[in-house]
Amino acid sequence: MAVISIHELEAAINFWRGRSPSTSDELSLCKEACALSRPYALLIVQRQSSLPTERLEDEARAAWEHYERFKNGQHD
């Protein structure tokens, strides 16, 4: 069972924010960063430091897996 630390989740959110930054006065996250921000917020509220990947919803899991591929040198 793979586990994602809160720090890794934050890095993934920042990765997506860098790839799809907000423009002009728009202060919204792209869909990938938004999907990852939900489990990130839950970790904070529940005072947890990690979560198993199985707990990610489909959209968050897809964003996480894309980030992991990029981080491991498998750029698209």
Helices and strands as residue ranges (DSSP letters): E 3-5, H 6-19, H 31-45, E 50-52, G 53-55, H 58-71
